Amino acid sequence: MIKVENLWKIFDGKPVIKNISTYFNKGKTNLIIGQSGSGKTVLLKCIVGLLEADKGHVYYENESFMRMSGNKKQSLRKEIGMLFQGGALFDSLTIEDNVKFPLDMFTNYSKDEKMERVNFCLNRVNLENVNQLYPSELSGGMKKRAAIARAIANNPKYLFCDEPNSGLDPKTAIVIDNLIKEIAEEYNITTIINTHDMNSVMEIGDKVAFIYKGELWWEGSRNDILHSSNEELNSFVYASKLLKKLK
């Protein structure tokens, strides 16, 4: 489990996230939603350690990230998988080498052990016969699946996904959503997804945290959203649905 306690992040004297406290359960798909500029991306970066919070704590299994030694933080990073918005595959590397990259960085596996893990991960995301291909030779959906394979290569305890459906058609987005949820449940991974896609929220949102103007404005399950009386949340939800209909 990951717990956030009284978290603040301030840029140029202006609070971007304000006193946020919440938690994210193991084996669940935990979603952070909110409009552009709400602070959800800053929150995710503070949780994963890409930004340093100005006040508050992020707890990984009851241990504060802010109070960890450098060695402990480095050890924790080995247990984190990250799926970036654009996939962030290395264009100059084959898919096989992309997935193997975290194994080269963080493990002492033999060459055979690395290849066994690479092939296992590619098979798990339903990618076959792509080992020697380059990212430019894959479709958008296949790139995202390859990026998921890389994110889980090191068998992480924690998986962070930043807008995983960005740039995908609705059908492919559903495939990626379901794949992330299956992996979270199958391997009991604490998964946090930053998204504005309401289809994702209603399909896989075990827990949803709505960020509004830098504050935690509402949290609950995807079913709770349908019965919420929170005006700002309802405005965000139904505006998102209207935009999809107009498209």
C-alpha positions as CSV (number, residue, x, y, z in Angstrom):
1,M,0.0,0.0,0.0
2,I,1.0,3.6,-0.6
3,K,-0.2,6.3,1.7
4,V,0.0,10.1,1.2
5,E,-0.2,12.3,4.3
6,N,-0.6,16.1,4.3
7,L,1.3,16.5,1.1
8,W,2.2,20.0,-0.3
9,K,4.1,21.1,-3.4
10,I,4.9,24.7,-4.0
11,F,6.3,26.4,-7.0
12,D,7.4,30.1,-6.9
13,G,5.4,30.6,-3.7
14,K,2.2,29.1,-5.2
15,P,0.8,25.8,-3.8
16,V,0.1,23.4,-6.6
17,I,-1.0,20.5,-4.4
18,K,-2.4,21.4,-1.0
19,N,-2.5,19.2,2.1
20,I,-3.5,16.0,0.3
21,S,-4.0,12.8,2.3
22,T,-5.1,9.6,0.8
23,Y,-4.1,6.0,0.2
24,F,-3.7,3.5,-2.7
25,N,-4.4,-0.2,-2.1
26,K,-2.3,-3.2,-3.2
27,G,-3.7,-5.3,-6.1
28,K,-6.1,-2.5,-7.1
29,T,-6.3,0.0,-9.9
30,N,-6.1,3.4,-8.2
31,L,-6.9,6.4,-10.5
32,I,-6.1,10.0,-10.0
33,I,-8.4,12.3,-12.1
34,G,-8.8,16.0,-12.6
35,Q,-8.8,18.6,-15.3
36,S,-5.6,20.0,-16.8
37,G,-3.7,22.1,-14.3
38,S,-5.5,20.6,-11.3
39,G,-2.2,19.2,-9.8
40,K,-2.8,15.5,-10.5
41,T,0.5,15.1,-12.5
42,V,2.5,16.9,-9.8
43,L,0.9,14.6,-7.2
44,L,1.9,11.5,-9.1
45,K,5.5,12.8,-9.6
46,C,5.7,13.5,-5.8
47,I,4.5,10.0,-5.0
48,V,7.0,8.3,-7.3
49,G,9.8,10.6,-6.2
50,L,10.3,12.5,-9.5
51,L,9.5,15.7,-7.5
52,E,10.3,16.4,-3.9
53,A,7.3,17.5,-1.8
54,D,7.7,20.6,0.3
55,K,5.7,19.3,3.2
56,G,4.1,16.0,4.2
57,H,5.0,12.4,3.6
58,V,4.6,9.5,1.1
59,Y,4.6,6.1,2.8
60,Y,5.5,2.9,1.1
61,E,4.3,0.1,3.3
62,N,4.4,2.4,6.3
63,E,7.9,3.8,5.7
64,S,8.2,7.4,4.8
65,F,9.9,8.0,1.4
66,M,11.2,11.4,2.7
67,R,13.0,9.8,5.6
68,M,14.6,7.0,3.7
69,S,18.4,6.9,3.2
70,G,19.8,7.3,-0.3
71,N,20.5,3.5,-0.4
72,K,16.9,2.7,0.7
73,K,15.5,5.0,-2.0
74,Q,17.6,3.3,-4.6
75,S,16.5,-0.1,-3.4
76,L,12.8,1.1,-3.6
77,R,13.2,2.3,-7.1
78,K,14.1,-1.3,-8.1
79,E,10.5,-2.2,-7.0
80,I,8.8,0.5,-9.1
81,G,7.6,0.2,-12.7
82,M,6.7,3.3,-14.7
83,L,4.5,3.5,-17.8
84,F,5.1,7.0,-19.3
85,Q,2.5,8.9,-21.4
86,G,4.1,8.3,-24.7
87,G,5.4,4.9,-23.9
88,A,9.0,6.4,-23.8
89,L,10.5,3.4,-25.6
90,F,14.1,3.9,-26.8
91,D,13.9,4.3,-30.5
92,S,17.4,3.0,-31.1
93,L,16.8,-0.2,-29.2
94,T,14.9,-3.3,-30.3
95,I,11.7,-4.2,-28.4
96,E,13.7,-7.0,-26.8
97,D,16.4,-4.6,-25.6
98,N,13.8,-2.1,-24.4
99,V,12.2,-4.7,-22.1
100,K,15.6,-6.0,-21.0
101,F,16.7,-2.5,-20.1
102,P,15.6,-2.4,-16.4
103,L,16.9,-6.0,-16.0
104,D,20.3,-4.8,-17.1
105,M,20.1,-1.8,-14.7
106,F,18.8,-3.4,-11.6
107,T,19.5,-7.2,-11.6
108,N,22.4,-9.6,-11.7
109,Y,20.5,-12.1,-13.8
110,S,22.4,-14.2,-16.3
111,K,21.8,-13.6,-20.1
112,D,19.5,-16.6,-20.2
113,E,17.5,-15.5,-17.2
114,K,17.0,-12.0,-18.7
115,M,15.8,-13.5,-22.0
116,E,13.4,-15.8,-20.2
117,R,12.0,-12.8,-18.3
118,V,11.8,-10.7,-21.4
119,N,9.9,-13.3,-23.3
120,F,7.6,-14.0,-20.4
121,C,6.7,-10.3,-20.2
122,L,6.1,-9.9,-23.9
123,N,3.9,-13.0,-23.9
124,R,2.0,-11.6,-20.9
125,V,1.0,-8.5,-22.9
126,N,0.2,-10.6,-25.9
127,L,3.1,-9.5,-28.1
128,E,4.8,-12.3,-30.1
129,N,7.5,-12.2,-32.7
130,V,8.4,-8.6,-32.0
131,N,11.7,-9.1,-30.2
132,Q,13.9,-7.8,-33.0
133,L,11.5,-5.1,-34.2
134,Y,12.0,-1.4,-33.4
135,P,9.4,0.9,-31.8
136,S,8.9,2.7,-35.1
137,E,7.7,-0.7,-36.6
138,L,4.9,-1.1,-34.1
139,S,1.4,0.4,-33.9
140,G,0.4,2.7,-31.1
141,G,-1.3,0.0,-29.1
142,M,1.6,-2.4,-29.5
143,K,4.0,0.3,-28.3
144,K,2.0,0.7,-25.2
145,R,1.9,-3.0,-24.6
146,A,5.7,-3.2,-25.1
147,A,6.0,-0.3,-22.6
148,I,3.9,-2.3,-20.1
149,A,6.1,-5.3,-20.6
150,R,9.1,-3.1,-19.8
151,A,7.4,-1.7,-16.7
152,I,6.7,-5.1,-15.3
153,A,10.0,-6.7,-16.3
154,N,11.6,-6.2,-12.9
155,N,8.5,-7.7,-11.2
156,P,7.6,-4.4,-9.4
157,K,5.6,-4.0,-6.3
158,Y,4.4,-0.6,-7.5
159,L,3.3,0.5,-11.0
160,F,2.7,4.1,-12.0
161,C,0.9,4.9,-15.3
162,D,0.8,8.5,-16.7
163,E,-2.1,8.9,-19.1
164,P,-1.7,5.3,-20.5
165,N,-4.4,5.8,-23.1
166,S,-3.1,9.0,-24.6
167,G,-3.2,8.9,-28.4
168,L,-5.0,5.6,-28.6
169,D,-8.4,4.9,-30.3
170,P,-11.2,3.9,-27.9
171,K,-11.0,0.2,-28.7
172,T,-7.3,0.0,-28.1
173,A,-7.6,2.1,-25.0
174,I,-10.0,-0.5,-23.5
175,V,-7.5,-3.3,-24.3
176,I,-4.7,-1.3,-22.4
177,D,-7.0,-0.6,-19.5
178,N,-8.0,-4.2,-19.0
179,L,-4.4,-5.3,-19.4
180,I,-3.2,-3.0,-16.6
181,K,-6.0,-4.1,-14.3
182,E,-5.4,-7.8,-15.0
183,I,-1.7,-7.3,-14.2
184,A,-2.4,-5.3,-11.0
185,E,-4.7,-8.0,-9.7
186,E,-2.7,-11.0,-10.9
187,Y,0.6,-9.9,-9.4
188,N,-0.9,-7.9,-6.5
189,I,0.8,-4.7,-7.6
190,T,-0.1,-1.3,-6.1
191,T,-1.1,0.5,-9.3
192,I,-1.7,4.3,-9.6
193,I,-3.0,5.7,-12.9
194,N,-3.1,9.4,-13.8
195,T,-5.9,9.9,-16.3
196,H,-8.6,12.2,-17.6
197,D,-10.3,9.4,-19.5
198,M,-13.7,8.7,-18.0
199,N,-14.0,5.5,-19.9
200,S,-11.0,4.2,-17.9
201,V,-12.5,5.4,-14.7
202,M,-15.8,3.6,-15.2
203,E,-14.1,0.5,-16.6
204,I,-11.3,-0.2,-14.1
205,G,-11.4,2.4,-11.3
206,D,-11.3,0.4,-8.0
207,K,-10.5,3.7,-6.2
208,V,-10.7,7.1,-7.7
209,A,-9.2,10.3,-6.3
210,F,-10.5,13.6,-7.8
211,I,-8.1,16.5,-7.6
212,Y,-9.5,20.0,-7.9
213,K,-7.4,23.1,-7.8
214,G,-4.6,21.2,-6.1
215,E,-6.8,19.7,-3.4
216,L,-8.3,16.2,-2.9
217,W,-11.9,17.1,-3.6
218,W,-13.5,13.7,-3.6
219,E,-12.6,10.0,-3.5
220,G,-14.5,6.7,-3.8
221,S,-15.1,3.9,-6.2
222,R,-16.3,4.1,-9.8
223,N,-19.8,3.2,-8.6
224,D,-19.8,6.0,-6.1
225,I,-19.2,8.5,-8.9
226,L,-22.7,7.8,-10.3
227,H,-24.3,8.8,-7.0
228,S,-22.0,11.7,-6.0
229,S,-23.5,15.1,-5.1
230,N,-20.1,16.8,-5.5
231,E,-20.7,19.6,-8.1
232,E,-17.1,19.9,-9.3
233,L,-16.8,16.2,-9.8
234,N,-20.1,16.0,-11.7
235,S,-19.1,18.9,-13.9
236,F,-15.8,17.2,-14.7
237,V,-17.4,13.8,-15.3
238,Y,-20.3,14.9,-17.5
239,A,-18.2,17.4,-19.4
240,S,-15.8,14.6,-20.3
241,K,-18.7,12.4,-21.5
242,L,-20.1,15.2,-23.6
243,L,-16.8,15.8,-25.3
244,K,-16.5,12.2,-26.2
245,K,-20.0,12.3,-27.7
246,L,-19.1,15.3,-29.8
247,K,-16.0,13.5,-31.1
